[in-house]
Amino acid sequence: MADTSPTPSSPTSDGRPEPRRFGTFVGVYRPIFLTVLGALLYLREGWLVGDVGLLGALAVIAVAVSITGTTSLSLATIASNLRVRPGGAFAIISQALGLEAGGAIGIPLYVAQSLSSAMYIYAFTEAWAYLFPGHPSTLVAFVAFGAVALLAWRSAGLAFSAQRYMMFIVGAALLSALLGLFAAPELHPPAWLPTEEGSGDLVTAFSIFFPAVTGIMVGVGMSGDLKDPRRSIPRGTLAAWGTTSAIYTLFAFWYAVIATPDELVHDRTIMLDRALVGPVVLGGLLASTLMASLSSLVAAPRLLAAMAEHRVVPGGAFLARRTAEGEPRNAVLTTTLLAGSGLAAGSLDAIAPVITSFFIMTYLAINLVVYVEQVLSMISFRPAFRVPRWVSLVGIGLCLIGLSIGSPFGGVFEILLVIAIYVVLSRRHLETPWETVRSGIDVTLAAWAARRVADDRRAERAWQPDLLVPVADEDQVHDLFPLVTAITRRTGSVKLLGLGPRPELDQELPRAARRLRQAGLTATSTRLHTDRYMDGIGLALDALQGELFPPNLVLVDCSRVDDDAIAAYQHHCRRLRIGLALWMRAPADRPGIAQGAGSQGVSVWLSDRSPEWALELHSQNLDLPVLIGLLLSEHWDSTLRLQMVVRDPADTDRARAFLRDLIDQARLPSTTLVAVASGSFDDCLPTAPAAGVHLFGMPARARLQRLGEIRDLLGADCLFLMDSGRESALA
């Protein structure tokens, strides 16, 4: 593991010193080592062995280090795949899932890291009481915390320099403890199972012990101060995890043979008495607890400052401010106040379970991020350090188990808190300044849905109007806007297809699509450069069928086409099984849908069904008019009317029964009206109830003159619709 020392400060171009950067050993391995081998190794692991037996202690240690081990592997994977920004775990989660998810996990993690500093001070006071039992513990705690806070305030570099000497003291303390085996007057056979002196409560033991191994996040918390975080975080984290896990396992056996279970349960400072040189161990305990507190108090403000830079927490500008040397002084001050308030908890055991749950939530999120990346298999996921998919999956499972047994609330409160923070941040509409894995999730789900739709021959229930609207200029889009909005506002999409030679259309088309999106529609545009309006329409329709969600309804403005163009549209739409809608504008002297005529009602004209009046799943010239009529009436909040003209007056009652049956089976609104007339179709049109728009089935060979005659007889906008055969009003 290469290091090594921190990069010295050097002047920048503006004369300010460059912030100090740290290597793998100084910036990652050593802080983790000193944080993990802190208070609980000296003061609680012996109690753990005595309380639940050696087997129980090994089980608790195994679960704890398995959670942090799988998380370390996942952390190494994700850190080797991206440029880790300042903020550690917050940065990793935010880069994958967005600022909302990063903040939902980062805020509880920040609280946990801040309170960890107070937890280690409690351990310091227990060790100090061994040396000076008469000193007030509260005063000792606040004095020790003040010294640590002052060191963190000065700079991270000064704190890391202090760690250099503390590591030698800790190493000497561990060696002194191990050598105590040779000086002990008696070694005891290990009690593998709990004795009468112990409770055997593995759940409580886990919640108290787990904070001992949570220091793995200290290294990643320094991501913004590392020379090469992509290499340093994986190497330093895994090396520190392996070393500290081995030491905790080794000392479980040490405790089991150095003292009886009764002594382990009732004497929390047994290591001081059984070491070869007790004062050396005491020095190591005092040094490790202070350094663990210091490491947390250095890492937590950097996490807070990173969140503040992206306005995830209130007071962003104040908290994100750094000194010329890169020190987040305001964040350090805020963290010091929070950690100081944690001293009011009163004891090490009181604060440990709370810290446990918040750290496990962070580990769960990191494993989840890696698992999602592995499942998506996006080409952008190319970590230099790879782990099998089962590693992150096991990590997720272990975290869920650890959360359920280690939290005072079974994990429910923590999960609800994370969800609440996520909801609050989502409502603030934070702008994530980088691409996240969420886009990959969206694409993967869309591709999966597209494959399912492509394989589904009968997708009537999933039908929605995906419009293709051929246009020649922006004014035409403006004219079609009310109709397009009414058809697709509830569901569906719009694709504008620019046709013709006008060069201005290259700028007009995206602008028109953007206006549709601003109105809440799913709108895109594409341009086909042709010499004439209708040239290449068949080729365009063929090409668009290859899209994930190809258009299923072509909306044509009849004011821009002739009979040959309509015939071409009908031919291509029948060939590709695409619906077709021909829009005839209202006469110039009558109000159209652009003037709000849609509020006057929507009439759907259905053809005479004599002699067969049975309703079927697919009915020609019925399904698409009814569905589009329903969408229009819902959008305009107007009355939907079904109308029919029968040739034989004797069929009038059958026609009414047919239309009422259609209303029932198609689940149309109960306010839907029915109107049946008999006689000549053209004679009945002028006397029909007024409506803002009329919908008809399309004749096999539509001609503009005939469509215009119908429109003139009604004096309103008309839509002539040709079914694709893939929609059904009864589905």
N, C-alpha and C positions, 0 to 999 in steps of 0.2 A: 504494500500500500504506500504509494508515493506521497510525498508531501509537498507540503511541509510547512514552512513558516509563512506568516502573513506577508503579503506584498507591501512593502513600505509605501507610504504616501509620497506622491510626487506632484509637482504643480501642474495644473491644467493650463489651457491656453489663456484663460482669464485670470491666472495667478492664484486661483484657489487650489488647495491640496486635493488630489484625487482620493476618493474614498478608499480605505484599505480593503484589500481583497484577501480571502483566506483560502488555504489549500484543503486537501482532504482530511489530513490528520488534525490540524488545528481547528478547522471550521466545522467538521462533521463528526469524526470519530471521537475525539477527546471530549467534546461537550456531551455527546450521548453516553459515553463510558462513565463520566463522572455523575451524570444525572441518574442513570439507571442504577449504578452502584451507590445509591444514596442511603437515606435513613432506614428504609425497610430491610435492607440486608443486615444491618447491625441491630435493629430494634424490634423487627417483627418476624423475620424468617424463623428465628428460634421459637417464638410463640406459635408460629404456624405448624412447625414440626411437632411440638408438644401438644397442640390442640387437636389436630386431625391425624396424627401418626405420620410416619415417614412416607408410607404409600399415599396417603391423602395429600401430603405436602408435595410429593412428586407429581401427583395428578394435577393439583392446582397450578404448580409451576409449568407443567407441560401444556395445559390449556392456555395459560397466560402467554407463554413464549410462542405457542403456535399461532395465536392471534396476531401478536406483533411480528412473528416470522413471516407468515403469509402476507401481511401488510407490507413488511420490508421488501419482500420479493416483488409485490405489485408496485410498490413505490419505486423500486429500482427499474422496473419495466417502463413505467410511465415517464420517469425522469430521464431515461435514456432515449426517449422518443421525441421529446420536445425541449424547447428552450424554456427552462423553468424560470418564471418571472419572480420578482420579490413577493413574499407572502406565503411561501411554502405550500402547505396543504391547500390553503385557499386558492393559490394560483393554479395548482394542478387541477382541482375540481372545477374552477371557473373556466379554465382553458378547454375543459372537456364538456361541461354541462351548462356553462353560462354563469354570469355574475350572481343570478338569483340563487342557484344551487350552491355556488361557492360561498356566498354570504350565509346561507341557511346552515351550512356546516361550520364555516369559519368563525362566526360569532360565538357559538357555544365552545368551540375549540379555544378561542381567545380567552374566554372566561375560565376554562379548565386550566390553561397554561398559567394564567395569572394566579389562580387559587393554588396551583401547585407550588408556587413560590412560598406561599404562606404555609403550606403543608410541610415543606422541608424545614422551615423555621421552627415549627413545633418540634420536629425531630431534634433540631439543634438544642432546644431548651431542655429536652429530656436528657441529652448527653451532658449538657452544662450542669444540670441538677445532680448528676452523678459526681461531678467534680466539686460543685459548690451547692450543696443541698439547701443552704439557708437563703440563697438569692431568690427574690420574687420572680416567678416564671414569666409573668406578664411583662415585667420591666425588661427581663433578659430578651424576650421575644421581640419587643419593639426596638431595642437597641441593636440587636443582630440584624433585624430587617432594615433598619436605617442605614447600617453599614453596607449591606448588600445593595440597597437602592442607590446609595451614593456612588458605588462602583459602577452600577449599570448606567447611571446618569452621565458619568464621565465619558465612557465610550466602550464599545464592544471590544476594541483592541486591547484596552486596559484589562477588561474582564478576562479575555483569553490569555493575556500574559500571566495573570494570577493563576489561571488553571494549570499553567506549565508546572508550577511548584506544587500545587495541590495534588497533581497526579502522582508525583513521587511519594507524597505522604500517604495517599490512599494505597498505593502499591505496597509500601512498607507495612501498613496496617493489615492488609490481607495476608501478607507473608508472616507477620507476627502471629496472626490468628491460627494459620495452618501449622506453624511450628509448635503451637500450644499443644498439639496432639502428643508430641514427644515429651513434653514437660508435665502433662496431666498426671496426677496421682492415680487416676482410675479412668478407664474407658468403659463405657456402658454398652451392652448389646442394644442395637436399635429397636425401638418400639414401632413395628411396622403399622400397627393399627392403633386407633385412639384408645387411651387408657381412661381410668376413672377421672383423672385430672383434666382431661380434655373434653370438649363439647362434641367433637366430630362433625360440626356444622360446616360442610364444605362451601355452602353458598356464602355465608358470612366471611369465611376465610378467604374466598376468592375476591369478594368486593373490597376487603381491606388490603389484600396483597397486590392486586392487579396494578395499582398506581406505581408499584416498584418498577415495572417494565415499560411504562408509558413514555419514557424519555426518548424513544426513537424519533419523535417528531421534532426534537430540538434541532437536529442537523438540517432537516429540510426547511425549518423555519428561518435558517440563515441563507436561504437561496439567493437573496439579493446581494449578499456580501461575499459570495464565493467566486473564486477565479474561474472555475469551470464546473458549474452546478450539475451539468449533464453527466459528468464522470464522477465528481466528488460525492454526490448524494448516494448513488447506488453502492459505490465501493465503501465509503465510510459507514453508511447505515448497516449494510450486511455484515461488515467486519465487526462493528460494535455490537450488533445483535448476537452474533455467534459467540463472541468473547464473554459478554455479560450473561448469556443463557448458560454457558458452561460453568461460570463462577457460581451462579445461583444454585445450579444442580449440585455442584461439588459441596457447597456449604450446607445444603440440606443434609447430606450425609455427615458432615462435620458436626452439625448441631445434634444429630441423632446419637452420636457416640460420645460427645464431650460432656453431656449432662443428662439427667433423668427427665422424663416428661413433666414431672411436677416442677422442677427447677425452670424448665423452658417456659412453662405457662406463666409462672409467677415472677420470674426475674427477667425483665425485658433487656437488661444490659449484661446478660450472661457472657457475651463475647468478650467484654472488657476483663472479666474475672478469669477466663480460661485461656486467654491469649498468652503467648510467651512473654510479651512485654505489654501489659495493659495500657500504659500511657500512650504507646504508639498507636494502638487501636483507637483510643479515645481521640487522639489527634486526627486519625483518619476519619472517624465519625464526624468530628466537628468540621473538618475540611470538606468532606463529601457533601454534608448537608448544606453548608454555605454555598458550595459550588453548584449544587443542584438547584438551589434557590436562585442563584445568580444566573444560571443558564436559562431558566424559565423566564426570569425577569428581563433577559436580553432578547429572547426569541419572541415573546408575546407582543412587545411594542412594535416589532417589525411586521407581524401579522396585522395588527391594528392599523398601522400606517398604510400597508398595502390595500386593505379594505377601504380606508379613507380616501385614497387616491382615486378610487373608482366610485366614490360617493355611496358605498354600501352602508356605511354607518353615518349617523348625524355628525355634524361638525367636521366634515371632510377636509375642508381647506386648512383648518387649525391642526387637526391630527396628522395630516399628511406632510406638514411642513418639516423640513430637515435642515440641519446645520450645513455649513460649507463642507464639513467632513463627512456628511451623509448620515449623521445621527438623528433619529426621529425623537427629538427631545420632548415634544409635546405628547407624543404617544407614550414615552417612557413615564412621564409625570402622571398621565391618566392611569396607566397600568399600575404604577406604584400605589395610587390611591385605592384602586380596586383590590389589589393584593393585600394592602394594609387592612381593608375592611374584612378580608377573609380571616384575619387573626381573631376576629370576634367569635368564630365557630367554637373555639375553646379547646380543641384537642385534635391530634393527628387522626384518630379513628373516626371522628365526626365528619371530617372533610373528605376523607379518602373515597367513600362510595359515590359522592357527587362527581368527583373528578373522573372516577372509573367510567361512568355512563357517558360523559361527554367525549372522552377519548375514544371509546369504542364506537360511537357514532361516526367519528372522523375516519377510523379504520374501515368501518363498513362502507363509507362513501368511496374511499380510495380503491378498495377491492372491487366495488361495483363499477367504477369508472373503467378499470382495466378489463373486467369481464365483458362489459358492453363493447369496448374497442375490439376485443378478441372475437366476439360473436359477429360484429359487423364486417370484420376482415377488410377494412378499407385500405387502399394502397398507401394512404398517408400514415398508417400505423406500421412503422418499421423500427421498432426499438432495437437498440444495440444489445440490450440484455433481455432475452426472451424467457418466459416461463410457460409451462403448459397451462391450458385453460382451467384445469381442475384446481390449480393453486389458488387462483382468485375466487373460484366457486367455493372451495373449502373455507377460504378466508371469510366469505360472506356468511356461510353457515355458522362458523365459529363465533363471529361477531354477534350474530343474532342470539346465539345461545348465551354468550357472555353478557349481552345487554339484558337479557331476560332474568338472569340470575344475579348479576352484579349491580343492578340498579335498585335503588330503594323503591321505585315505582314499577318495577318489571319492564322498564323500557318504554312504557306508554307515555309518560310525561315528556321524555326526551324526544320521542318521535313527533308528538303533537307540537312541541316547541319548534322543532325543525320545520314542520309543515307551516306553522303560523308565520315564522320568519320568511319562508319562501313566498307565501301569499302576499305578505306586506311588501317585500321587495319586488314581486311581479307587478304589483299595482303602481309602483314607482316608475315602471318602464325604463329600467336601466339599459344603457346601450353597451353591449359587450363588444369591445373593440377588436375582436379576433373571431375567426371561424371556430365553431365548437363541434363536438361530435353529434350534437342534436340535428345538424343538417344531414349527417350521415344516417341517423335514425329515420328522419323524414323520408329520405330518398329510398332507404331499404324498405320501409313500410309501403311507400308508393309503388315501388317495383313489385313487391309481393302482391299488393292489391291489383296491380295491372295484370300480373300473370293469372291471378284468380279470375279476373273479369274476362281475360282473353280465352280462358278455358271454359268459361260458363256460356253455354249456348242459349240459355234462357235467363237473361238478366233483367226481366221486366220489373221486378221489385226494386232493383237498384237503378232504374232509369232516372236520369236527370237531364235537363236541357243543356248540352254542351254546344253552344252556338258557334257557327262559322259565319261571319258577316263580311261579304265582299264589299269593298268601298273604293271609291275613286278619289275622294277628297275628304278633308276634315269636316266640311259642312254636312256631308252625308251622314257622318257619325253623329253630329249634333242632332240631325233630324231623327235618327234612329234611337237616340239615347233613351227617351221615355219607354219605348217598347222593349228594348234590350234589357233595361233595368227591371221592368215589370216581370219579364219572363225568367230572369236568372237571379233576382235578389234573394229568393228563398233558398235556392240550391242551383248548382250548375256553374258554367263558366262561359267566357266569351273570348273568341279569337278573331281579331280584325285581320282580314286578308286584303292588303293593298294591291289593286290592279290598275294597269294603265301606265302611260309613259310619263306622267307628271313627276319631275324630280323633287318638287316640294313635298311629295307624299312621304319621302324618306324621313323628314322631320315631323310631319303632321301626324303620322300613324302612331309612333311611340307616345307623342303628347296626348293623343286621343285615348290610348290605352291607359295612360297614367290617370287621366280624368275618370275613367270608369273604375279604376282601382280605388281612387279617392272616394268614390261613391259607395264603396263596400263590395264591389264585384271582383270576381277572380278573372282578370283580363290580361291577355297577351296580344302581341301583334306580330305579323310576318309580312314581308314585302315580296311581291312577284313582279319583276320588271318585264312588262309586255308592251307591244306597240298599240294594242287596243284593249279595251276593258275586258272582253271575254276571252282573249287569247290565253291558253294554258290553264284554264280553270279545271279541266279534267286531270291534268298532270298535278296540279296543286292538291286536289282532293285525294288523289292516289297517294301522294307523298305524306299528307297529314294522317293517313291511316296508320302510319308507322309510329305515331306518337304514343306515349303511355296512355293518355286519355284522348282518343281521336274525337273530332266533332261528330255529333249524331244528328244535327239539325242545321241546315243552311237557311239563313234568313236573307231574302233578296228584296231590295227596294225596286219595285216595278217601274219607278220613274226613270231608271237608268238602263233598262233593258228593252229588247224587242222580242217578237215571237220566237225568232231563231235562238236567242239567248235562253229564253225560258225552256225551249225544247231541249237545249243542251244541258241545262241544269237538271231537268227531269230525267234525262237519259243517264247522266252520271250518278245521280242520287239513287235511282233504281238499281243500277249496276253495283253500287257499293252498299246498298241497303242503308241509306241515310235519309232522314226526314227532310222535307223541303217546305219552306214557308214563304209565300209571295205576299208582300205588303202593298196594298193599294191605299194611297193616302186619301183622306177625306176630301171632298170637293173644296175648292178654294174659298167658297162663300160659307162653309160650315166649319165649326170648331172641330179640331182633331184631338188625338191623344196628347199632343204637345201642349194644347191649351186646356188640359184637364178633363177632356171628354170621357176619359175612362171611368170617372166617378158616376157616370150616367148608367152604367151597367155593362155587362158582357153577355152577348147572345151567341150561343153555339148552335148552328144549323146542322141538323143531321138529316141524311137522305131517307127517303121512303124505303122501308124494309120489307114491304109486302112482296111475296106472301110469307116469307120466313121472318118471324119476329123473335127468334131465340137469341139471347145474349151469349156471346162466346168470348173466350179469353182475348182473341184477336178479332177485331171487326174493322174492315176497311173503311176509311174516311170517318172513323168515329174516335179511335183511341187518342190520336194526337190532338184533334180539336178539343176534346173534353179536357185533356190534361193541361193544355196551354190555356184554355178558358178558365180552368180552376186557378192556375197560377196568376193570371191577370186579375181575376176578381178578388183574390186574396190580397194582392199588392195594392190595388186601388180601393179595397174595402167597399166593393160595390156588389150589386146583386148579379148572380149567375142565373142565366135563363137558357133552358134547352128548348129549341124550336124545331118543328118539323112541318113540312107541307106534304100531304098525301094526295094522290091522284083521285082515289075513290073515297067519297065521304063516309062510306061504310067502315073504312079502316080507322076512322078518327079515334074511337075508344081504344082500339088495339094500340094505336100509336101513343096515346096518353099512358096506357098501362106499361108499354115498353119503356117510355121515358122515366116513369116513376120507378120501375124496376132497375133501370140504369142508375138513378140517383141512389137507390138503396145499396146495390151491389158495388158501386164505385165509391161508396162512402162520401158522396158529395154533401155540401152543407145542407142542413135542414131547411134553409131559406131559399134553396134553389127553386126557381119557378119553371112551369111547363106551359108551352103554348103550341097548339096544333091547329093548323088550317088546312083546308081542302081546296082543290082547284088548281089553276095554273100557277106555277112557281113565281113567274114574273108579276102576276096580278096580286099575289099575296105580299110581296116585299114592301110596297109603299104603305100598306096598312099594318105592318108588323110593329110591335112595341119598340119604342126608341131605345137605342143603346149607344154607348160610346165607341164600341168596336164590335164587329160581327166576324165570326169565324165559320169557315166552310171547309168541307172536304174539297180536294182538288180534282178537276176532271182529268181523264187520262191524257188529253192533249189540251193543255191550257193555252188560251189565246187572250191577249191583252184587251182586245175589243170587248169580248164577253165579260171578262172580269171587271172592266170599267163600267159596263152596263149595270151589273149587279151593284157595284159601289154607288153609282148615281141614283139608282132606285131607292137605296137605303140612306144616302146622304151622310155617310160616316166612314171611318176607317174600316177596312176589311182585310182579313188574313185568310189566305187560301192555303190549306195544309195538306201535304201528302205524307202518309204514314211510312215509316221505315220497315214496319213489321216487327220491330224489337221493343216497342212500347205497348203497354196495355193499361186501359183505364180500370180494369177489374183486378189487377195484380195487387 
